[in-house]
Amino acid sequence: MNWLSGEFWNYSVLGNPLRDWLHALGIFAASIALLIIIRKVVIGRLKKIAESTSTLLDDAIYDSISKTRMFFQLTIAAYPALAYLRFPERAEAILSQVILIVVIIQSGLWITATINFFVDHHSGEEADPSRGTMINLLGFVGRVALWTAVFLVVLSNLGVNITALVTGLGVGGIAVALAVQNILGDLLASLSIVLDRPFVVGDVIMVDTFIGTVEHVGLKTTRVRAISGEQLVMSNADLLKSRIRNFQRLKERRAVHLIGVVYQTPPEKLRMLPGLLKQAAEGKELVRFDRAHFKEFGASSLNFELVYWVESPDYAVFMDKQQEVNFAVVRLLREHGIEFAYPTQTLYVNNIKTE
């Protein structure tokens, strides 16, 4: 048979003449070439935009689009070529299912690339290690959930009844959740710590009567190095149920001193005392005077209260400034002849005469 003759090009293959197959091949070749050009142009343009801006969204879009696979491009290019040909209804249905499945898988790859981008960005070396661990876990959970959904959608498009499968997964998930509810409670508490950030690694916190530095926030426990040297391991769920004092977020420290003087102090010197206490606190670097008052009549002293702020979160600086104020209080009271009180008892003896 002469391949140049009309009879040759009219020869039918799978219900379509060779002439139509040739046209379809040309459409496929043109489509794949056009898609490759579009991909290069779009990716190149997105790369320039991503490099010229500081936002993450365009970077994520560029990273996702660059993950477009060749099988997806071939499938998209084949669609108009196959649409040019005529096939039996059953064959067309199968081709449509295959194309849809390829699109679903590629969509899953795009979303996975987006998840990976944000996980990598937020769990880098400069990030809090515990936060990075939790973000990686959330990324893993997100990918598992995504590809589970992709798998179920693919099965549904293949004609598989997934109702029973979804029901079984739901029942199984409930059973697993009940079996590991304590672990899940700690896991959710860990997630809350990472997202709400009541403290981070390196913070000095107080939980109940324990004070220490946070060393690690894990999926189940948090480890704290106590100021006495030992390591405290606390359940995340129990930790969030407690009242947490975060000393790392102090901007300034408040000092309250109760100063007692003897009852024999003359009234005119008692009136001077609030001013002397103010003088002791004022004029010192990083010290801000608040108030000084005659507070109460004590059991063995007249009590005055001095309140001031040290404008530094550093405990060593706080103690240094408190020491300066204390020295000044002692000096001023001695200069004015005011005596400090100390616990005393006066015993009255009544002589009883007997005949």
Secondary structure, DSSP 8 states (H G I E B T S, - for coil): --TTSHHHHT-EETTEEHHHHHHHHHHHHHHHHHHHHHHHHHHHHHHHHHHH---SHHHHHHHHHTT--HHHHHHHHHHHHHHHS---HHHHHHHHHHHHHHHHHHHHHHHHHHHHHHHHHHTSTTS-HHHHHHHHHHHHHHHHHHHHHHHHHHHHHTT---HHHHHHHHHHHHHHHHHTHHHHHHHHHHHHHHHH-S--TT-EEEETTEEEEEEEE-SSEEEEEETTS-EEEEEHHHHHHS-EEEGGG-S-EEEEEEEEE-TTS-HHHHHHHHHHHHHHHTTSTTEEEEEEEEEEE-SSSEEEEEEEEES-S-HHHHHHHHHHHHHHHHHHHHHTT--B---------------
